[in-house]
Amino acid sequence: MSQSEIRVSWEPLKKFVREVFVRAGMPPEDAETTAEVLVWASRRGVDSHGVQLIPWYVEAIDIGHMKVKPDIQVLKETPAALFIEADHALGPVVTVFAMNRIMEKAREVGIGWAFIRNTNHQAAMGYYPQMAARHNMAGIAWVCSPANTAPYGASVAGVSNNPIAISVPAKRHPPLVLDMATSVVAAQKLNIAKAKGISIPPTWALDKDGHATTDPFQAVTLLPVGGPKGSGLSLMLECLTSVIVGAPKLEPLLQGKEKPLGLESMLGNEDRIRLHIQNSVVIAIDIATFTDVEEYKVHIDNLIDGLKALPRADGFDEIFVPGEPEERNFEERSRLGIPVPAKIADNLRAVADRFGIEHPFS
């Protein structure tokens, strides 16, 4: 751990996060949900989508963009599907609600699918499919937000770095969890680089002139993962989500009606905070509808064991499967605490001071 980091036990950290959102006006059960999702990400080493987001969330609540008491409504419902208006809810609150509802549908008809319109940031998307995996289901989730990524061949933003996550259960192993942006890295990783004062690889982002940059402060446009594959997947997710719910995210930019979201910090930037509204899809598949659940989980174990036993390429000590590095982080950080960069700890102390609550960042 760096000397510029503070290691914090997850239990008091979660208690602190919950209290922050209660003081911000959120019902206790919703504050608990939000704290659970954010601290889960930090415990897994997904620091870009963990507790470092709290000052941004609080500022968005202050300006009324994130609603602590949203009017979440189910606008349409079928035996297998929901269309949910989030009313600018905090993402963890409405997405956990949606996943719980569609898991009920999956138990009845084999699959549940929810469209979520007008939600706010959802933190780490992997949390929601893993909810399904913990209930012996397969889970899928993705989110579409305003443009911040260059389509393959372009030098400015035209698509978003829409993340997608998939999780399935295993028997002896933890659930597999693939959680990936359609850009090379998630935008929040730039904020981590800024907080740590480190450079970024030149494959991550472009500057204002459309050139690759290693300075996170100069980055204005993300680059797609896998070139045309990443930007193509992002575009198709937009077609399957935002366009279907009548709230397109890319079309206003491409028609010159809006500016790209950009990559600068949300903090202190009300215009950028107000631009950041998302649409999302969550899916649950009841494995038992199609095959024996225990046999399925044994097959997943066999896949994991077989992949990890393959001959390793030069320079590799181990073959990892999706979610395995994060699961190891989760175990280690649950025992030893979560390392929080000093700058982020300072930001969280300021939040604690504002609300007059104790903090664990001694």
Secondary structure as the mmCIF struct_conf table of DSSP 4:
data_model
#
loop_
_struct_conf.conf_type_id
_struct_conf.id
_struct_conf.beg_label_comp_id
_struct_conf.beg_label_asym_id
_struct_conf.beg_label_seq_id
_struct_conf.end_label_comp_id
_struct_conf.end_label_asym_id
_struct_conf.end_label_seq_id
TURN_TY1_P TURN_TY1_P1 GLN A 3 SER A 4
STRN STRN1 GLU A 5 VAL A 8
HELX_RH_AL_P HELX_RH_AL_P1 TRP A 10 ARG A 23
TURN_TY1_P TURN_TY1_P2 ALA A 24 GLY A 25
HELX_RH_AL_P HELX_RH_AL_P2 PRO A 28 ARG A 43
TURN_TY1_P TURN_TY1_P3 ARG A 44 GLY A 45
HELX_RH_3T_P HELX_RH_3T_P1 ASP A 47 HIS A 49
TURN_TY1_P TURN_TY1_P4 GLY A 50 GLY A 50
HELX_RH_3T_P HELX_RH_3T_P2 VAL A 51 LEU A 53
HELX_RH_AL_P HELX_RH_AL_P3 ILE A 54 ASP A 62
TURN_TY1_P TURN_TY1_P5 ILE A 63 GLY A 64
BEND BEND1 HIS A 65 MET A 66
STRN STRN2 LYS A 67 LYS A 67
BEND BEND2 VAL A 68 LYS A 69
STRN STRN3 GLN A 73 GLU A 77
BEND BEND3 PRO A 79 ALA A 80
STRN STRN4 ALA A 81 GLU A 85
TURN_TY1_P TURN_TY1_P6 ASP A 87 HIS A 88
STRN STRN5 ALA A 89 ALA A 89
HELX_RH_AL_P HELX_RH_AL_P4 GLY A 91 VAL A 109
BEND BEND4 GLY A 110 GLY A 110
STRN STRN6 ILE A 111 THR A 119
BEND BEND5 ALA A 123 ALA A 123
TURN_TY1_P TURN_TY1_P7 MET A 125 GLY A 126
HELX_RH_AL_P HELX_RH_AL_P5 TYR A 127 ALA A 133
TURN_TY1_P TURN_TY1_P8 ARG A 134 ASN A 136
STRN STRN7 MET A 137 CYS A 144
BEND BEND6 PRO A 146 PRO A 146
STRN STRN8 THR A 149 THR A 149
HELX_LH_PP_P HELX_LH_PP_P1 ALA A 150 PRO A 151
TURN_TY1_P TURN_TY1_P9 TYR A 152 GLY A 153
BEND BEND7 SER A 155 VAL A 156
STRN STRN9 VAL A 159 VAL A 159
STRN STRN10 ILE A 164 VAL A 168
BEND BEND8 LYS A 171 HIS A 173
HELX_LH_PP_P HELX_LH_PP_P2 PRO A 174 PRO A 175
STRN STRN11 LEU A 176 MET A 180
BEND BEND9 THR A 182 THR A 182
STRN STRN12 SER A 183 SER A 183
BEND BEND10 VAL A 184 VAL A 185
TURN_TY1_P TURN_TY1_P10 ALA A 187 ALA A 187
HELX_RH_AL_P HELX_RH_AL_P6 GLN A 188 LYS A 196
TURN_TY1_P TURN_TY1_P11 GLY A 197 GLY A 197
TURN_TY1_P TURN_TY1_P12 PRO A 202 THR A 203
BEND BEND11 TRP A 204 TRP A 204
STRN STRN13 ALA A 205 LEU A 206
TURN_TY1_P TURN_TY1_P13 LYS A 208 ASP A 209
BEND BEND12 GLY A 210 GLY A 210
STRN STRN14 ALA A 212 ALA A 212
BEND BEND13 THR A 214 THR A 214
TURN_TY1_P TURN_TY1_P14 PRO A 216 GLN A 218
STRN STRN15 THR A 221 LEU A 222
STRN STRN16 PRO A 224 PRO A 224
TURN_TY1_P TURN_TY1_P15 VAL A 225 GLY A 227
HELX_RH_AL_P HELX_RH_AL_P7 PRO A 228 LEU A 240
TURN_TY1_P TURN_TY1_P16 THR A 241 GLY A 246
BEND BEND14 LYS A 249 LEU A 250
HELX_RH_AL_P HELX_RH_AL_P8 GLU A 251 LEU A 254
TURN_TY1_P TURN_TY1_P17 GLN A 255 GLY A 256
BEND BEND15 LYS A 257 GLU A 258
BEND BEND16 LEU A 263 GLU A 264
BEND BEND17 MET A 266 MET A 266
TURN_TY1_P TURN_TY1_P18 LEU A 267 GLY A 268
HELX_RH_AL_P HELX_RH_AL_P9 GLU A 270 LEU A 275
STRN STRN17 GLN A 278 ASP A 286
HELX_RH_3T_P HELX_RH_3T_P3 ILE A 287 THR A 289
TURN_TY1_P TURN_TY1_P19 PHE A 290 PHE A 290
BEND BEND18 THR A 291 THR A 291
HELX_RH_AL_P HELX_RH_AL_P10 VAL A 293 LYS A 308
TURN_TY1_P TURN_TY1_P20 ALA A 309 ALA A 309
BEND BEND19 LEU A 310 LEU A 310
HELX_LH_PP_P HELX_LH_PP_P3 PRO A 311 ALA A 313
TURN_TY1_P TURN_TY1_P21 ASP A 314 GLY A 315
BEND BEND20 ASP A 317 ASP A 317
TURN_TY1_P TURN_TY1_P22 PRO A 322 GLY A 323
HELX_RH_AL_P HELX_RH_AL_P11 GLU A 324 LEU A 336
STRN STRN18 ILE A 338 PRO A 341
HELX_RH_AL_P HELX_RH_AL_P12 ALA A 342 PHE A 355
TURN_TY1_P TURN_TY1_P23 GLY A 356 GLY A 356
BEND BEND21 PRO A 360 PRO A 360
#
